[in-house]
Every structure is written in structure tokens, then in C-alpha cells.
Amino acid sequence: MQKRSKFMIIPLLIILIIIFSYILIENNERTIRTNAEGISNKKIGWGIKRNNEHQQPEMVNDITKILDENNGIYLGNKDDKTIYLTFDEGYEAGYTKDILKVLKDNEIKAAFFLTAHYLNTEPELVKQMIDEGHIVGNHTVNHKSMPDLSEDEIKKEILDLHQSIYEKFDYEMKYIRPPKGEFSERTVKISDSLGYKTVMWSFAYEDWDEKNQPSHEKAIKKIEDNFHNGEIILLHGNSKTNLEVLDEVIKKAKEEGYEFKSLDEFK
């Protein structure tokens, strides 16, 4: 009788193990399937539609929703005459030291989004940015379009630069600007999971090509015509024209009642 009970228990255990394994596999597949369907990696190229009369630009709701749900920022309060000044710095073209002087003379705190190349070639300028109270932001190690990368590659692009800045200057970065202005729901969620706010912009213009710089007059008009409440301005630090017009632009904005604030004061 005891032998028969033992023989009956063994097949029962095997059946239970098979059922339990099937449940685990099914749950795992369901999780993978849900994640794949729920988090889109469709590449989004950031863009805005400018308005006249210093009104805030129009945004695409489906795109801004991704940022809103993942602690991203792109446009401030419509009732505050506030401007947030930011610079992208992939490499140094000889203008940033003078840009920093203009900012200091005008008592402005800006944000500088850096690549690893910039950090490795211009550590003294990075130190100056930090010492003078500016924000240093993450523009990734190699300036690759983030939706083209795997999750591990994205984390490496962000965290390797984060660690380098921390080791050199004891400074913790917390803002990121996606290279090329390209992102996806997936990449924004990954950035958020690493403690980073994705920072886009509500004004930019064609200033990045050193060989095709806008004229002084054109730049002044473009920038000043587009002042608006809660504006996040994107300028490139490798632009000679930006250096030439920066002091005039800042003074003009202040004359019109705008106040420049740091991203740490964003609302």
C-alpha cells in the first residue's frame, strides 16, 4: 500500500512542476509582450510651431504628453515673463569663455548641455561653469540618437558621462537634452528612471553651422521676435553670432520685462 502511494505521489509532483513552469513562462511572456506593446520606441524629432506677438509656440499634444508623464520640460508657465537660457556644447569653438563673461556681467545663470568630448577637451571651462553657478547638463557621451540604441547602450551613454563629471567635479547632473533633439517614449522613460529630466526647448534657430552663420541683424530679429513667457531658449556654444548678439539680446529681454531664471527654478 505504501509503495503504491509513493508511486502515485511522484507523477503528481511532476504534473505540478509542469503546471507551475507553464504559469511562470506564460506570465513572463505576458510581461514581455505588455512592455513591448506599451512603450513605444518610435523616433520623435522635436519641433515647434512659432506664434506671433510673443505668444507661446504651439506644441503637439501626443508628443508633450510623453514628456509630461516622465518629468520632462519644454515650456514654462504662460503667465510668467520668464526665460530659461540653455546652450548645447558638443565641442568648443573658442566662444564659450566669452559667453560665460557675458552671462556673468548680466548676472544670468544658464544651463550647458555637454558631451564627453567637451568634458575631455575643455575641463577648465566645465569647472568654470560649475564654479559660477551654471547648470551642467548631460548631452550623452557620443551624441548618438537615443532611439537607435539599446537600453544598455542608453544607460552607458548617460551614466558614463554622469560618473566622469561627478569624479572630476563632485557634481551631480540631473538634466538631459537628447542628442539631435530625437527621443522616444522608451528613451524618455529610461532617462527618467535614471533620475534625469529631459529638457527640450520652445525656441531655437539655425545657429549650429559654423560655416553658415546667420548675420548679426537676422539673429537679433529672430531671437527678439520670439520672446515669450516660459521660454526655454536653445543656443549653440559653437556659434560666433550667438556670442556677438548675446549681450544685446539679454538686455533687450530685460527691457521688455522678462526675467532670466535657472532650470532649477523652472515652473
C-alpha positions in Angstrom: 0.0 0.0 0.0 2.8 2.4 0.9 4.7 1.6 -2.3 1.5 2.4 -4.3 1.2 5.8 -2.5 4.8 6.7 -3.3 4.3 5.8 -7.0 1.2 8.0 -7.1 2.9 11.0 -5.5 5.8 11.1 -7.9 3.7 11.6 -11.1 1.6 14.1 -9.2 4.7 16.1 -8.3 5.8 16.0 -12.0 2.4 17.3 -13.1 2.5 20.1 -10.5 6.0 21.1 -11.6 4.9 21.2 -15.3 1.9 23.3 -14.4 3.9 25.7 -12.3 6.6 26.1 -15.0 3.9 26.8 -17.6 2.4 29.5 -15.4 5.8 31.2 -15.0 6.6 31.0 -18.7 3.1 32.4 -19.5 3.5 35.3 -17.0 6.9 36.1 -18.3 5.8 36.1 -21.9 2.8 38.3 -20.9 5.1 40.8 -19.2 7.4 41.0 -22.2 4.5 41.3 -24.6 2.9 44.1 -22.5 6.2 46.0 -22.2 6.8 45.8 -26.0 3.3 47.0 -26.8 3.1 49.6 -24.0 6.4 51.5 -24.5 6.9 52.9 -28.0 10.3 53.4 -29.4 9.0 55.5 -32.4 11.6 58.2 -33.0 10.4 61.7 -32.4 12.1 64.7 -33.8 11.3 67.7 -31.6 9.7 70.6 -33.3 7.6 73.6 -32.5 5.2 76.0 -34.4 6.1 79.6 -33.6 3.4 82.1 -32.9 3.4 85.8 -33.5 3.0 88.6 -31.0 5.3 86.9 -28.4 2.7 84.1 -27.8 3.9 80.7 -26.7 4.5 78.3 -29.6 2.1 75.5 -30.4 3.1 72.0 -29.3 2.0 68.6 -30.5 -0.1 67.1 -27.6 0.8 63.5 -28.2 4.5 64.4 -28.0 4.3 66.7 -25.0 2.2 64.1 -23.2 5.3 61.8 -23.2 7.4 64.5 -21.6 4.7 65.5 -19.1 4.3 61.9 -17.9 8.0 61.4 -17.5 9.1 64.6 -15.8 10.3 66.2 -19.0 10.2 70.0 -19.5 9.9 72.1 -22.7 7.9 75.3 -21.9 7.3 77.2 -18.7 4.3 79.0 -17.2 2.3 81.0 -19.8 1.7 83.7 -17.2 5.3 84.3 -16.1 7.6 86.6 -18.1 10.4 84.2 -17.5 13.2 82.9 -19.9 15.4 79.9 -19.3 18.7 80.2 -21.3 20.4 76.9 -22.4 23.4 76.1 -24.5 24.3 72.8 -26.3 28.1 72.2 -26.3 29.2 69.3 -28.4 32.7 70.8 -28.9 34.4 74.1 -28.2 34.9 76.6 -31.0 36.5 79.3 -28.9 33.4 81.3 -27.8 32.3 79.8 -24.5 34.7 81.7 -22.3 33.4 85.0 -23.6 29.8 83.7 -23.4 30.4 83.0 -19.7 31.7 86.5 -19.3 28.6 88.0 -20.9 26.4 85.9 -18.6 28.4 86.9 -15.5 28.2 90.6 -16.5 24.5 90.3 -16.8 24.0 88.1 -13.7 22.5 85.3 -15.7 22.6 81.6 -14.8 22.3 79.3 -17.8 22.4 75.5 -18.5 25.1 74.0 -20.6 24.5 70.5 -22.1 27.8 68.8 -22.7 29.1 65.7 -24.5 32.1 63.6 -23.2 34.2 65.2 -26.0 33.6 68.6 -24.5 34.4 67.4 -21.0 37.6 65.7 -22.0 38.9 68.6 -24.1 37.7 71.6 -22.0 37.7 70.6 -18.3 38.6 74.1 -17.2 35.6 75.6 -18.9 33.4 73.0 -17.4 34.8 73.8 -13.9 34.2 77.5 -14.6 30.5 76.8 -15.5 30.0 74.9 -12.2 32.0 77.4 -10.1 30.0 80.3 -11.5 26.7 78.6 -10.6 25.5 77.4 -14.0 23.9 74.1 -14.6 25.9 71.4 -16.4 23.6 69.0 -18.2 24.0 65.6 -19.9 24.2 65.6 -23.7 25.4 61.9 -23.6 28.9 60.6 -24.3 28.8 60.3 -28.1 25.8 62.4 -29.2 24.0 59.4 -30.8 20.3 59.4 -31.5 18.9 57.7 -28.4 16.1 55.7 -30.1 18.7 53.9 -32.2 20.3 52.5 -29.1 19.5 49.5 -26.8 18.5 50.2 -23.2 22.0 49.1 -22.0 23.6 51.4 -24.6 21.4 54.4 -23.5 22.3 53.8 -19.9 26.0 53.7 -20.7 25.8 56.9 -22.8 24.2 58.7 -19.9 25.9 57.2 -16.8 29.4 57.1 -18.1 29.3 60.9 -18.6 27.5 61.3 -15.3 30.2 59.4 -13.5 33.0 61.3 -15.2 31.5 64.7 -14.2 31.0 63.5 -10.7 34.5 62.2 -10.3 36.1 65.3 -11.7 34.0 68.0 -10.0 31.9 66.3 -7.4 28.8 67.5 -9.3 25.6 65.5 -9.9 23.9 66.1 -13.2 20.1 65.8 -13.3 19.0 67.3 -16.7 19.5 65.7 -20.1 19.0 67.0 -23.6 18.6 64.2 -26.2 21.2 64.5 -29.0 19.8 65.9 -32.2 16.5 66.6 -30.5 15.5 63.0 -31.0 13.8 60.8 -28.5 11.0 58.2 -28.0 8.7 57.3 -25.2 11.1 54.5 -24.3 14.2 56.7 -24.1 12.4 59.4 -22.0 11.3 56.7 -19.6 14.8 55.3 -19.3 16.2 58.8 -18.7 13.5 59.4 -16.0 14.4 56.0 -14.4 18.0 57.2 -14.0 16.8 60.4 -12.3 17.1 62.7 -15.3 14.7 65.3 -16.5 14.5 65.5 -20.3 14.9 69.2 -21.4 13.6 70.3 -24.8 13.1 73.9 -25.9 10.5 76.4 -27.1 12.8 78.4 -29.2 15.9 77.6 -31.4 17.2 78.8 -34.7 19.8 77.8 -37.4 22.9 78.7 -35.4 24.9 75.5 -35.3 26.7 75.5 -38.6 30.0 77.5 -38.1 30.4 77.8 -41.9 26.9 79.2 -42.4 26.3 81.6 -39.5 23.3 83.9 -39.5 24.0 87.6 -39.7 24.0 89.7 -36.6 20.8 91.5 -37.7 19.0 88.3 -38.7 19.9 86.6 -35.4 18.8 89.6 -33.3 15.5 89.8 -35.1 14.8 86.1 -34.9 15.5 85.8 -31.2 13.8 89.0 -30.1 10.7 88.5 -32.2 10.2 85.2 -30.5 10.5 86.2 -26.8 7.6 84.6 -24.9 6.6 83.7 -21.4 8.2 80.5 -20.0 10.6 80.3 -22.9 13.4 77.8 -23.0 16.0 79.1 -25.4 18.4 76.7 -27.1 21.6 78.3 -28.4 24.7 76.5 -29.6 28.0 77.5 -28.0 30.0 77.0 -31.2 28.2 79.9 -32.9 30.2 83.1 -33.3 26.9 85.0 -34.0 25.4 83.9 -30.7 28.4 85.4 -28.8 28.1 88.7 -30.8 24.4 89.1 -30.1 24.1 87.6 -26.6 24.6 90.7 -24.5 22.2 92.8 -26.7 19.5 90.0 -26.6 19.7 89.7 -22.8 19.4 93.5 -22.3 16.5 93.7 -24.7 14.6 90.9 -23.0 15.1 92.6 -19.6 13.9 95.9 -21.1 10.7 94.1 -22.2 10.2 92.9 -18.6 11.5 89.3 -18.9 13.4 87.7 -16.1 16.1 85.1 -16.7 16.0 82.1 -14.4 17.8 78.8 -13.9 16.2 75.5 -14.8 16.3 74.7 -11.1 13.6 77.4 -10.7 11.5 76.1 -13.6 7.8 76.3 -13.3 
